[in-house]
Amino acid sequence: GYLAEGARTNLALQSQTFGSAADWVEQVVSQSVSADAAVAPDGTTTADKMLPGTAAGNQEWEQPFTYAAATYTQSFYAKAAGYGFAFAEVYDGVALAGEVWFNLSTGATSNASSIVSSSTQVLPNGWYRCILTFTSPGGGAGYFGMGVSATAGVRSWTGNGTDGVYMWGAQLEAASFASTYIPTT
């Protein structure tokens, strides 16, 4: 059917290709991405399995971005694949604007910052759309990222090299809510 939505732009590059070293920066050397490892929410086999590194560190994938003084919404789709938590993190060039933890078995969220809001959308087959909204006070060169954890609130830890989280459809929009997913290359 017809979807009445305003025009939006997905500011995230390589929104389905998290192993693209040119656009996504891994924080731990031993982290990896298994491309096209699962069926994504759109029915295609394009979801990547994010595998935390076997060395201790922040198990996240980041993308550099220059923020303006504006409200942004970051979203991505996640499904447990051995580990049960995903998190979103934004640094707006001034400070760590916030991080949000997403429980991939209940859909519950927990914000590590009072300047962000968050929500999840429950989808079929164990998928969740994870959403974080925040306002950058002044803007600057920063990043946005997604990560994997075995425990809510723990970013720095050691993975087992096999378990991970399926992720797909990263999106960053200059808006106060998430729109329908817009793929990018």
N, C-alpha and C positions, 0 to 999 in steps of 0.2 A: 504494500500500500504506500500511499504518499506520506512522506515524513516532512512536516513543516518545521524547519529549523533554520536559523540564521546562518549566514556564511561564516565559516571558521577556517583557521589554518592550524595544522599540526606542526609545531615548531621543533619537534623531535625528529632527528635524522635517523634513517635505518630503523624504522619503528617495529620491524619484525626480524631484523638481522642483528642480534645482540653480539655476535662474534665479530662484527666489523670493527677492527682495531682503529680504523681511521676516525670512527665516530663514538664508540663506546670504550671507555677506559676501565680496565680491571684493576682493582685495588690490591689484590694479592697475586703474586706471580703465578702460583699454581692453580688459579681459578681457570675454568674453561666453560665453553658453551657447546652443547651438542645440538647442532642445527636440525630443524624440522623433525624433532623427536616425538611429537604428539599431535593429535588432532586439536586444532585451535577452536575457539568458540564459533568461528564462521564455517566450520566443517572441513576446512583444508588442513593438510598435514604440514603446518608452518610454525607451530609453537616450538620454541627452543627450550631445552633443559639447561637451566643455570646450575652449574656444579661448583660449590664452594671449594676453595683451595685446601690442600692438605697442610698448608703452613698457616700459622695464626695470623689473623689480620681482619680488617673490615671486609666482609664478604659481600661486596657491592660492585655494581657496574654504573659508571657515571658518564654523563655527556656534558661537555662545556657549554655554557650559554651565557649571554650578556642580557641581564634583566634591565627593564625600565622601571620607573616607579609606577607599578600597576598591580592588579590582581591576576594571579595565574592559577590554573588548575592542571595538575599532573595526574595522569591515570595510566594504568596498565592492567592486563589480565593475568591472573596467577592461579595455579593449581598445585597442590601438594604432590611431590614426587619423592617421598622419603623424609623431607623436612617440612614442618607445618606452619612456618611463618615467613612472610615477606615484609619488607619495609620500603618506604619511599622517603627520600631525603632531599632537601633543597638548601643550597647555599646561594644567597643572592648577591654576593660580592661585598656585603657589609658584615654579615654574620651567618651562622647556621640558622636559617629561618625556621627550620623545624624538621621533624621526622615523625612518621606515623607507622605503627606496627599493625599488620593485618593477620588475623588468625585464619588460616586456610581450612579449618574444619568447622568453625562456628560463624565466621564472617565478622566477628567482633574487631573493633579497632581500639587502639590506645595511642594518644598523642603525647609525644615527648616535649611538646611546646604548646603554649596557650595561644600563639599567633596563627595557628593553622586549624583548619577544620578538615574532617575526614568522613568518609562513608565507604560502604561496599555495596555492590549490586550482586546478588546471588544469581548465578546462571546454571544451566543444566550441566551434568557430568562433572561436578566438583569444581567448576571454575568460579572465580570471583573477579569482578572489576574493582580494583583498588583505586581510590580517589583521594587526593590531597589538594586542598585549596589554601592559598596564602597570599598576602599582600606584601610586595617588596617596598620598603619605605623609601629607598633612594636609588636602588639599582646599582648595577656594576657587573663586572665579569665574575661569574660564578659557575655553578653546575646544578644539575638535577640527577638523581640516581635512584636505582632500585637494588634491593639486596635480598639475601636469603639467610634465614637463621633457624636453628633448632629450638631456640628459646626467645620469647618476646623480650625486647629490650636489650638483647646482646648482639652487638654488631661485630665485635672482634672475637673470633673463635676459630676452631680448626674443623674443617669438614672431613668426611671419610673418603672422598674421591668418587663415590658412587651415587649417593643420595643428593637430591637437589629440589628445585621447584621449577615447574613449567611456567614460562612467561611468554606473553605475546601482546602485541598492540600497544606499544608505548606511545603516549601522547602528552604534549605540553601545549596549553592554549592560554592566550591572554584573555581570560574570561573568569567569571565567578562560579561556573559550573561546567561539568564535562559534557561535551556534545557526543554525537555518534562517532565511533572510531573512524579516523581518516588515515589510511596507510601512506607512508612516505618511503622514499629510497635515499 
